[in-house]
Amino acid sequence: MALLLFFAFIGGIILNLMPCVLPVLSLKLFSLIKQAGQSRSRLVALGISTTAGILASFWALAGIVAAIKAGGGAAGWGMQFQSAGFIAFMVVILTAFAMSFFGVFEVWLPGSATTKMDAAGHKAGLVGAFFTGALLVLLSTPCSAPFLGTAMGFAFTASTPVLFLFFTAAGLGLALPYLLVCAFPAVLKVFPKPGPWMVKLQKAMGVLLLATVAWLLWIVNQQAGNTGVVLFLGIVLVSGVFSFIIGKFAPPGVAFWREAVLFAAAAIALATGWFAFAAPQYEKVLSDRFNARMAQQVLEDGWYRYSPQLVAEFAKAGRTIFIDATADWCLTCKANEAAVLSDPALLQKLDSAGVVRMKADWTRETPEVNELLYSMGKSGVPAYAIYPKGDKGKQVVLPELLTSGLILEAIVQ
């Protein structure tokens, strides 16, 4: 238990290096640079606020997982990216953040509320740090970092208190770099003093956020094709239009009710458009495409579609099986597939050795892949396993980060 908790903590630290987290890391770095001249106590408060946001999100995820398990369902790391509604929510949030960074609109408080705050800018900074931490968690979950997959694989099958304990360990690991930087502000001296250059940096951060929106649209395209992308581009357009309207009619200093009314109108319009129009169409296209994909036994790239029945057939023939459990929204999966699993030299050696290559798609939840991940002791993707001569009882589980040599060595052994 102690070793797995340590793995969860280390996995949380490594999440900071995963590509999913880059845009929010940039936001956090930008915030720290702006605060570089503050006192150590102020920086520590920012670090604690970010940590609170991270832990709050992790605990919310743990609560969702516990509720799903209590209802007899299956839950896994990154499972919220199987939900079109969650992706739509993230597209709205990230588009709004980007528009704000470009100076299109600004969220502000009325004078009466501001005067009641002690150093309103500081308190707003603490609130911003909290929500940055929360956003950090939401964007990090598609990436299952080394160590984290093994630890969470155990946690997802354990009792609810143990589940919360593991999520807390991972959250503290993710927050550790921010706590250390805030506790030792001398590290920030490597950055230039705040000045006009930060306006350009802020716009660059906005571009990074829009790049994250583009990544989410790529996920949508993988799942639902052009129809899905058009629907989600509509969401981006509506979010952008409302951002311009808020910036035009509710700038800082005018009657505060304008800002409140326009934000409420934006939320109502987006929710109505999603639930009444976009979601039904998206789900229909998604289901049709997914069912068509699941009907394929051999994929375009020569990999077999995973199924327990197909495993049993190859086991009768004594064929060794290599399984890649993946998802369209998993950047670590895509990185491994591009760098390792698409290597012609590796594929030629696997084919020469008579190894069957299987791909288990977890883009949408399926009972078969849930059971596969459970058997591997994993809570999410990526996950890799080798069945010597098709024997599931001799399963060899590989780490999340692959090399060609690692795969070939495991198969030879």
KADAFEN-V604550 format. One record per helix or strand of 3 or more residues. SS is the DSSP state (a for helix, b for strand). FROM is the first residue (numbers start at 0). TO is the last residue. Records with the same first field share a line. If there is no record, write none. Layout:
BEGIN
SS: FROM-TO / FROM-TO
END
This chain:
BEGIN
a: 1-14 / 18-33 / 39-69 / 78-81 / 83-100 / 110-115 / 119-139 / 147-154 / 159-182 / 184-189 / 196-248 / 255-293 / 307-315 / 330-340 / 343-351 / 366-374 / 387-389 / 391-393 / 403-411
b: 320-325 / 355-360 / 382-386 / 395-397
END
